[in-house]
Amino acid sequence: MSNQIADPVSFVEEPEETLSMNPRKFILWLFIVSIIMLFAAMTSAYLVRRAEGNWLEYDIPPVFTYSSVVLVISSLTMHWAYLAAKKDNFGSLKIAISVTFALGIAFLYMQFQGWVELVNQKVFFVGNPAGSFMYIFTGLHGFHLISGLIVLIFALVAVFKIRIHAKSMNQIEIAATYWHFLDILWLYLFFFLVYFH
């Protein structure tokens, strides 16, 4: 009877997969979280101050409703840009980013017109806190939207240099994520101000 000795089986340990994220995407998400915390604190302060009384009653300018629609449409064109990049459709990608940029400019112009309407109603930045909060909310969001427009400019330059394509999507993903976030943030602020006005 022969003894069969089995050769020892050597197991090669495969390295564990590490969860990794593009550093720029990580920074973007940290930035988004910090903006959320900022506006959460500000809306909480708004509610506390409003409950104390001496609150100016005024009409929210209708142009803010129209600007909200413009921003939602810009999110759709931003998604169009993302889909165009995935398909290497550079012509559509350039148009989509350009249209998104133009809609962003239109939104800012309409926000400015909203401020003009507030002044016409005798609602000023200095004076009653109801007006101060309105200017701070819309102004801070406008500032962040300007940063979003700058991100779009960099994305458009990258498209012309063929740095954004189906195999290099990071930059368009960052631009789209930030733009959609700004859209959602404005809708939150708008409905918050309408409901708790």
PyMOL commands that set and color helices and strands:
alter all, ss='L'
color gray80, all
select helices_A, chain A and resi 23-51+63-86+90-120+129-160+170-195
alter helices_A, ss='H'
color red, helices_A
deselect
rebuild
show_as cartoon
